[in-house]
Structure formats: C-alpha cells, structure tokens
C-alpha cells in the first residue's frame, strides 16, 4: 500500500517515489475503491454486501483502467483496460438491478 507524504509517495517496500499524475490518479482510485468496499462490508446480509463490494470494485477498476489509458505505455495493458471499460457498464447494471430487487 502507498502512503502519501509531502509530495512524495512511499511504496510498500519503503522506497520513496516522485509523485506523478499517473501515480496520484491510481492511488486515488484505489483509496476510493477500498473505502467504498469497507462501507459495504457493514451490511448484515452477506449476499447484499458481496454484490455491493462487486460494484465498488468494478468502479475502482474503471478508474484504474482510465488512468492506464491516459498515462500507460504498454499496449497489452491498454487492451485489458479497454476490456474492463467495455464490460463494466453491463456488470454494474446487472448487479445494481439485483440489489434494487432485494427487500430493504
């Protein structure tokens, strides 16, 4: 996990890295995704919590895929990012439809 410290990012191994737009965008996506997933784990019904976590994870993967397309250089990784972006709307819609059908 990366920690922010005065304009630098510290990697899990303790190495200090320069802050770049790419790293800031990726770190923000992961932080948002993790926070969303922690919120949904509070649900008493495991199935509902699981589907809410799937949606949070997919939204996070969309943000990361967008960062790859904006800042990435590897064509294979960009191809995977495009696959994530293509699949995400249908995945999120079917999971949200299921959640909407559940009793409060």
Residue, then its C-alpha position, 0 to 999 in steps of 0.5 A: x500500500x502507498x502512503x502519501x507524504x509531502x509530495x512524495x509517495x512511499x511504496x510498500x517496500x519503503x522506497x520513496x517515489x516522485x509523485x506523478x499524475x499517473x501515480x496520484x490518479x491510481x492511488x486515488x482510485x484505489x483509496x476510493x475503491x477500498x473505502x467504498x468496499x469497507x462501507x459495504x462490508x457493514x451490511x448484515x446480509x452477506x449476499x447484499x454486501x458481496x454484490x455491493x463490494x462487486x460494484x465498488x470494485x468494478x468502479x475502482x477498476x474503471x478508474x484504474x483502467x482510465x488512468x492506464x489509458x491516459x498515462x500507460x505505455x504498454x499496449x497489452x495493458x491498454x487492451x485489458x483496460x479497454x476490456x474492463x471499460x467495455x464490460x463494466x457498464x453491463x456488470x454494474x447494471x446487472x448487479x445494481x438491478x439485483x440489489x434494487x430487487x432485494x427487500x430493504 
